[in-house]
């Protein structure tokens, strides 16, 4: 079992406890798939993230889809109660309000309906896509009245609570696309139900070992004010810098050489045109569409597009997508340890608390385009491969199997983990198969930022399936060397999968 995800728990049988919500039924095809619950505030970037996520719904077990609030979006209580944000920038920006840019609680259902229209076609290309009916059963309304509201149980918080307390010991990845308040309410309800009772230590340990929060920024104060002090052992992956290459200021973060993959021409050809009803709902610059009740979603206005020097159908934002990119098993092993890096970013372990993994200004990769260390590049470096994968999945909505592309299967015949001494020659060997019969190209490269050895490894043939290398003289005992095999097919669009070898110097 993966070290980072080891779960050592005892299954508890409770008697005399306060009532808890019924345990949700388990999804079909859950073997070896990460379980996840998504909480979202419904901003335009959430909508676009959600559409892409549905194309990958076969890759993880979706346990819940929960509406929540944030500092940018809340419904209000319907009684005219005035509210001022606890987050300084939004407090200054919006002042006292009764509600804020609330997009409603039907947009996920509407998109799932469009997913249902392409579901049969998606199933031609991969197993495990859940039905629209299954997904609709898991849409719940959480704590939405105000930013950070966590005083009351809601349908959404009860659902999260039930999943965290169920008898499935697998980790549950709690994706935070808005505020953490509905998750905080679920945890508070667990505490209120069990704290002070004999089973509380076991419940606390069970939930702490099971819940893994992936959050994009802090969009309310409930993590800092409640979760961190009361549930310090819950694992957290905190993305504060790397997601920006998939968010609104992407033109400032993504090198010019990669911006084509987020440009209007790419989106017209591969994503939004002739790709069925689900992708037709995807928002882009200048599309003359706007989310109801959100005047700040003005990206579709051609005049606003021109003002910001964007082009028709350019990418707007999917700032939350890294939360599920992290769950995609493309061979990079990043779920074993967030510090390894992968499509969902690269993170380092915080000293306090040690269960929190963060990016930030000190977590940098060398950007070969700018020739500088870059705090966004641990995410940016994968843009071509991620966007090509998105394009292929979009085509699955309308094309039959023979007309679409599918990723190669890559595996190592040599070990994933190696040990050796300075001067040792180590062999690497892999095999790959392409389901479409496409030709494959191989590339071995060193991910030096993910390892502790910063010197250079030289491969005898970096473009072959089998190669060797010598552990360099400057390596020291205990150093870790991360080597990536990247295999790309020649289909259209080309698709890439990986294997990672970790070498420990003895």
N, C-alpha and C positions, 0 to 999 in steps of 0.2 A: 504494500500500500504506500502511496506517496507520503513522504515524511511530513510535509507541511500540513497534510490533511488527516493525519492519524487521529482516529477517534477511539478513545478507550472509555467505554461507558457500560454501565449496568442497566439493563432494562428494568424499569420500575413498575410495580403494581401498586396503585394507590387505593386506599379506602378512606372514606370519610372526608374527601377533599371537596373544596368548592367546585361547582360545575365549571367545565371548560367546554369550548365549542366542539362540535363533532369533528373528528379527524377527516380531512379531505381524502377522497379516493385517490389511489396511486395511478399515475399516468401509465399507459402502455409503453412498451419499449424503453424502459428506464435503465436497463443494464448498462453500467459504466458511463452513464450520462450524468453530468452535474445537475443538481436540482437548483432551481432559481425562482425567486419572486422579484418582480419588477414593481417599483413604486415610481409614479410619474406625476408631474404637475401640468402636463399638457401643453407646454410651450411648443413653438414651431419646430425647434430642434428635437424635442421629444417625439413629435409626430413622425418626422423623417427617420429618427432612430428606430421607432417602433415598426415602421414599414420594412426597413432593412432587417430588423430582428426577426420578423415573421418569416423571411426567406431562409433563416437559419433555425427555425423552430424544431427541426428534427435533430439538432445537435445537442440539445439540453432538454431537461424535463421542466417544463414551465408549471410551477405549482401555484402561482398567483400573479394577477395583473391588477395592481391596486392604485386607485386615484388618491393622490395626496396633495398637500399644499406646499408652498415655498414662499420665500421672500418676494418672489415676482408674481405669484398667482395664488389667490385665495377667494373663496366664494362669498364669505360673510355669513352671518348667522340669520339673515333675513329679518332682523329686528332693528336695523339701523344702528347697531353698535359700532362706534368708531374705534379704529385700531391704528396704532403706529408701530412700524417695524422695529424689532430689536436689533436689526443689522444696520449699522450706521449709514452705509451708503444708500440703502433703500429708504431709510427713515428720512434722510435729507431729500431724496429724489421725489418721494410720493407724499410725505407728510401723513396726516390723519385721514383714514379712509374707512368706508364701510365694506368695500370689496375691492379686488384688484385683478383685472385682466383674466377673469376666470373663464376657461374654455368649455366648461360643462363636463358632464359625466356620461357622454354617449359616444365620444369620438373613437375610443378603442373598439367598442362594439361595431361601429360602422366600418372600421378598417378590417376587423376580423371577418365581417360579412364579405368584403372584397377578397380577402384571403380565401374564403370558402369557394369563391368563383374560380380560383386557379388551383385549388387544392388537388384536384384529380390530376392535373398536369404536373404539379410538383412531385407527386408520388411516382411518376414515371422515372424520375431522376435519382431519387434516394428514398430509402426506407425511413420510417419513424416520424413523418410529419403528423402532428396531432390534428384531429378534425376541428373544424370551426366550432362545433358544438362543445367539444372539450374545453377549448379556450374560453368560450363565452361563459361557461360555468365557473371559471376562475377569475372573472372580472368582478372586482369588489370596490366599494366606495370606502375610503379610509377617512382620515382626519383632514378635512378640507376647509373648515369654516374660516380659520385664520392661519397666518404663518406661525408655525411652531405650536399650534394647538394640540395638546396631548392629554387633556384633562378627562376625556371620556372615551369609553370603549366604542368602537365602530365596527361595522361589518368587516372592513379591511384589516383593522388591528386584530380582531378576533380570528380572522383567517390566518394571519401570520403567526399568531400565538399557537393556533392548533397545529400548524406545520412544524413549528419549533418543538412542540411537545409530543409529536407523533412517535411511533415506534421504529421508524426508519432512521438508522444511525448516520446515514450519509450527510455530508455537509450541505447546508442550504445557503446559497449565495444570494444575499439581499442587495439588489441593485437599487441605488438611490439616484434617481434622475431629477429629483426636486429636493424637498426637505426630508429630514430623517424622522419627522414627527410621528408618522403612523407606525414606523418600526419602534420608535421610543415608547409609544403607547402600548404596543404589544408586549414589550419587555417589562414595562411598568405593571401591566395587568398580571403577568406571570409572577412578578415580585409580590404584588398585592395578594394573589391567590395563595402563595406557598410560603412566603417568608414568615419565620417564627414557628413553622411546623417541622416535624421531624424529617420530612423528605426534602426540605429546602436545600441543604447542601448538595444532594444528588441532582436536584432539578437545576440548580445554579450551574453545576459543573456540566451537565448534559447540554444545556442551552449554550453555554459559553464555548463548548467544544464544537457545537453544531453550526452556529451562526457565523457567517463571514460577510461582512458589509463591504461592498465596493461603492464608494461614494465619489462623485464628481463635485469638488468644492463643498463648502458648508453653506447650504441654502436656507437654513434656519439655525437656531442656537441649541436645538435639542440634543445633538451629539455631545457638544461640550458641556452642556448644563446637566444632562441626565445620563446618557449612555456611558460616556467615558468614566465618570466617577462611580457609577453604580454597577457597571458591567465591564470592568477594565480588562477582563480576559477574553472578551469577544474580539475576534480577529477583524481588523479593519485594513482595507486597501484604500488609500487616499490619493486621488489624482487631482493635483492642483495646477500643474503646468503642462503636462504632456498632451492632454486632451485638446489644447487650443488649436492644434493643426487640423482637427476635425470640428472646430467650432467657428463662431462668427468671424474672428480676425484671421482666418486661415491664410489669406493673401499676405499677411505680415509674417507668418510662421513657416510657411511651406516654401522651399526653394523654387525659383522660377522653373527649373528643369522638371519639377514634379507637379506643377500647378495644372498642367493639361488634364490630369486625372480627376480634377475637381472642377473643370471648366464646362461651360454650356455645351460645347460640341460633343464632349464625351458623354454627358448626360442625355443629350438628344439621341445619340446613336445607340447607347447601351442601356439606358435606365428608363427614361420616361416615355419615349415614343414607341408605340406598337409593342408594349410589354404587358398589356392587360390592365384590368381595372385597379388592381392594388398599386402598381407603380405609377399609374396615371394620377393617383392621389398625392404623390410625392411633391413637396413644395420646392420651387427653385426661384432664383431671382427673375423678376420681370414676367412672371406667369399670370399676372393680373388676378391673383387669388388672395384671400385674406381670411384668417381664422376669425370667427364671430367673437365679438366682445374683446378683441385684442388689437387696439389701434397701433400698437408698437410692431405688430407684424405687418409692416408696410413694404416688405422686400419685393412683393409682386408688382408694385407700382413702377411703371417704366421710368417716371421722372425721378423717383427715389433711387432706382437702379443706376440711372445716369449720374446722379449726384455723387454716388459712392464709387463711380467708375467700374461698376460691374457690368457683365455682359449677359445677354439673354440665356436663361436656364443654367447660369452658374450655380454651383453648390452654395447653400446658405449655411447650414450648420447641422451637425449630428454630435453635439458635445457629449452625449451620454452613451454613444455606441461603444466606446472602449470598455464599458462595464461588461458587455457580453462578448466583445472581441476576446476578452481575457478567458472566456469559457470555451472558445473554439480550439479543439485539439488538432492543430496543424503540424504537430511534430516537434514543437519548440520546447516542450516540457515546462512551460512557464507556470503551470498550475502546481508543480512540485514545490516551487519556491518563487515568490514574486520578484526576487532579485535577479532571476535568470533573464527576464525580459522576453517580450513577445508581442503579438498583435495588440494586446491590451495594455502595453507599457512596461516599464521597468522601475522597480521600487526598492528602497533600502529599508532595513528594519530600524525602527525608532528605538532609542535607548530607553525612553520612557513615554508611553508604556511599550514593552517589547512586543506586544501582539499587534502593534500598529505598523503598517508598511506605507512609506510615503515616497513621493517623487520630490520635486522642488529644485531650487537653483543649484544644489550640489549634486544632483543626479543627472549627469550630462553624458551624452555620446558625441563622438567626433562626427561632425557633419562634413562629409567630403565635398559637398557642393559649395559651402561657404568657407571650408577649411578652418572651422572654429568649433570649439566645444559648445554644445547646444542643449538646453534643458528640455526642449520639445522633441529633439531628434530620436530619443528612444521609442517614440510613437511614430514620428514622421518617416522613419527609415523604411517602414512597411507599406507606405501609401500605395505604391504601384500594385503590389500583390493583393492588398485588401480591396482596392477598387476593381481590379480585374476579377476577383472572386465575386464581388457584388454584381458585376456585369453578367457573369456567367449565371449566377442565381436568378437574376432578373429574366434572362432568356428562358430559364426553366419554366417560367409562368406561361409561356406561349408555344415553345418549340418542343418537338418530340425528342426522344433520347438521341437519335442519330444526328440531329441537326444542332445539338448543343455540345458544349465542352464540359468535361468533368475532370476533377483534379487527379493527378497521379497518386498512386499508393507507394510510399517510400518506407523501407525498413532496413535496419542494419544487420549484417551477418556477423560483424564484430561487436564486442560489448558496448553498451551505452556509457558505461563508466570504466575507466582504465586507470591503472597506477603504473608509475615508472620513475626511474631515477634520471638525473641529468646525464645526457649522452645516450640514453636508450633510444632505439628506433622502434616506434610503434606503428602498427598497421591498422588501417581503417578500410572497411569494405561495406558496401551497401548494394541493395538491389531496389529496383523500382519497376512498377508496372503501370501502364496507362490504360484506363478502361475504354478509351476511344482509339487505341492503337497509335496515338501520336508519338512522334519522336521526342526524346527527352534529352535535356542538357543537364550536366552536373556541375556544381560549384561548391568547393570546400572553402570556408573562410573562418577566421578567428574573430569571435565576439569578445574583444579584449576588455570592454567595459563591464561585461557580465562576470568575468573572472577576476582573480586576484593577481595573476601574472600579467604584467603590462608589456613584456617584451614581445618579439615577433616570432611566430611559428612559421616555418617554411615547408610547404608540401612538395613532395616529389612531382606530383601531377594534380593540381587543384581542380582540374576539369574532367576527372575520371571517376568512375564509381569505386575504384580501389586505389588507395594511395598510402604513402607512409610519411612520417615526419620524425625528426629528432628533437627530444626535449632539450631546449637551448641551455647553454652553459650558465646563463645568468639566472635561471630558475632556482628557486629555493624550496627546501622541504616544506610541505604544507600548501604551496601555491596550487591554485585551481586554474586550469586552462579550459575555456569553453570553445569548442569547435562546432561549426554549423555546416551541415550538408544541405544545400539548397537544390531542389530538383524542379525544373520548369519544363512544361510541355510546349509544343509548338502549335497548339490549337488556337482558336480565336474566340475570346481573348485568351492569352496564355495563362495557365494556372500553375501555382507553385505550392509545394509542400516540402517539409524539412525533416531532418533528424539532428539531434544535438548529442555530442559526445563531451563528457566532462572528464578531464584528466587530472588526477591528483599526483603531485610530485612527492616522491618519497625521500 
